[in-house]
Amino acid sequence: MSDSYPMTPRGHETLKAELKQLTTKDRPAVISAISSAREHGDLKENAEYHAAKEQQGFIEGRIQELNEKLALANVIDITKLSGERVVFGATVSFVDVDTEEERIYQIVGVDESDISQNKISISSPIARALIGKSVGDTLSIPIPKGKIEIEITNVEFVN
């Protein structure tokens, strides 16, 4: 992992809520399931036991991952940002030069990205190409189908 893990306050709260769910509900439930499965006898052929142990491994791994991300979190309050330059947290409007189709994306942390809500990860090719650019800039962005040429029409900082 890197030295810093950028995220919005909403993303930070979401990760904390998931960590709480895993440690206070899911972990105790899987421990109980393992205990119950042990009572059924031979562990070599006990499918319930093996499924519960596998689930426990997943939960413990996710808890460790969340703890690391939260420890390295760089929570950026978007409401305190301004300007015309694209940075983390910005909501960027741009027009595809060829099709004249307008798109609007907010650049968020990796765990917050959701294309159905127009939120793209800071590590996505589109976000990486947009970072540092300003309103009026025209640029070419590599996408899986090739490249698109876009012009940035607006940069906002809304939560």
N, C-alpha and C positions, 0 to 999 in steps of 0.2 A: 504494500500500500504506500501511497505517497505521504508526504509530511502533513498535508492538509486535505480535508475532505469538505469541499464547499457544499452548503445546503441552505435552504430557506428556513425560517423559523417553523413553518408548517411541516416541512420535511423532517426537521429535528424532532418535533412533537410526535410525528407519526412513528419514527424509529423508537422513541422512548416508550410509546404506547405498546408497540409490538414486543419490545423487550420485557415490559411489565407483564404482558399476557403470557409470554413464554415462561417467565420465571415464577409467576404466581399461580398460573392455572395449568398450562400444558405440561411443564416439568413434573409437578406433583401427580398429575393424572397418569402420565406414562410410567412413573415410578410405581404407582398403585397397580397399573396393568401388568408390569413385570412381576411384581409380588404375587398377584393373583395367578398369573400364568405359571409361576414356579410351583404352585400348589398342585398343578395338574400332573406332576411327575416328571418323567424322563425329558430332560431339556434338549437332547439331541434331535428328537422328532416332534418337538412342541412348536407348532407353527405360530401360535399366539405369542409365545415367549420371543421367538426370533423377530416377529413383526414389531413387537413392543421395543425390543433392543434396537432395531433399525430406526424406529421413530425417535428413540432416545438419542441416538447418535446425530440424527438430523437436528433435533431441538438444541442439543448442546453445541453443535457446530454453528447454528444460527445465533445463539446467545453470544458466543465468542465473537462472531463477525460483527454483530450489532454493538457489542462493547468496544471493539476496536474503532468502528466508524464513529461512534459517539465520542470516544476519547480524542479522535483526530478532527472532530467537527469544527468547521469554520462557518458558523452561522452568520449569514449575511442578511441584514434587515433591508429589504428592497425599498421600503418606504423612505429610507434615508438617502437613496441614490437619485441622481438626476443627470441630465446632459443628453447629448445626441450621439455619444459613442456607445457601441454595444459592449456590455459587460455582463457578467453573471447576474441573473435575475431580471434582465431586461426583457420586455415584450417587444418583439421586432416585427414590423410589418414590411413586407417586400413584395415586389411584383416580378413575375417571370417575364423576362424581356420578350421571349418568343410567343408565349400563349396569352400574355397580359393577365394571367391568373394571379390574384392576390392571395397571399398566405400570411398568417399571423402565428408566431410561436413565442413562447416564453422559454428562456434558457434556465434550466433548473439542475439540481443535483442528480446524480446517477439513479438513486433510488426513487426519485420523485417523477421521473419522466413517464409520460402517458400521452401517446400521440392522439388518443381520442379526445383529450382535453387540450390539445395543442401545446403540450409541455415536452420539450426535447432536452435530452441530457447534454450537459456541458461537454461531454466527451464525444458526442455525435459529430459526424463530418460536417453537417450543416452548421451546428453551433460553433465548431472550431473555426470554420471559414468566416463566420459573422463577427466573432470576437475582435474588438479593436476597430471595427469599421464604423462609419458614421452615416447619417441621413444623406442621401444623394449618391453614395458610393455604388458603383456597379462592379459586380464580381462574378466569377465563375466558380460553381460549387460542384465537386465530384459527388455523384450519387450512383447507386447500383446500376442504373440504366445508362450511365455515361456522365454527362455534365449538364447543368442548367445555368443559364446566365440570369442574374437577378439584379434588381435595383432596390436598395433600402429606401422605404418611403417614410417610416416613422420608428422612433424608439421611445418606449414609455417604461415607467417603473411603477407598476401597479401590483398590489398583492393579490 
